[in-house]
């Protein structure tokens, strides 16, 4: 099985043919095979996933193309399988991804720029969720107002409120007063 590795910035090989994504992972042996056929074995602790072969790199005629150091070293995230699966899904559904970008980027950009949604004012997940819900509600309300217009939106909100408070005579009287004043 081949895993596609995203080389981190500053870790690219001098020659792109020796970037980390050109190395092949061998699942059963837990090692990588370099483009020239040398085996890079796993070193370090259980948490650390570093693959290297100092002896093979010292004698390699292509070392200058592969690395700027003394030997090639691949540091692999323990989330690599998830990254690979995500990259594969993205490559298979590129058109869907592009459509999703078009749909999602506009609301988030608007919330950030015109509604000052650059950062959260509150802390804890419960409060942040509430803050996000208010931001999205305000965005959606602005969209509805732009689509329907102010008067139509107010007319529909008034009708909704009359239905909600139909059993409460005081509230209905207040709503009639607000409606007559143009709110």
PyMOL commands that set and color helices and strands:
alter all, ss='L'
color gray80, all
select helices_A, chain A and resi 16-18+20-22+54-59+63-66+80-92+94-113+125-148+150-164+169-180
alter helices_A, ss='H'
color red, helices_A
select strands_A, chain A and resi 24-26+31-33+39-43+50-52+73-75
alter strands_A, ss='S'
color yellow, strands_A
deselect
rebuild
show_as cartoon
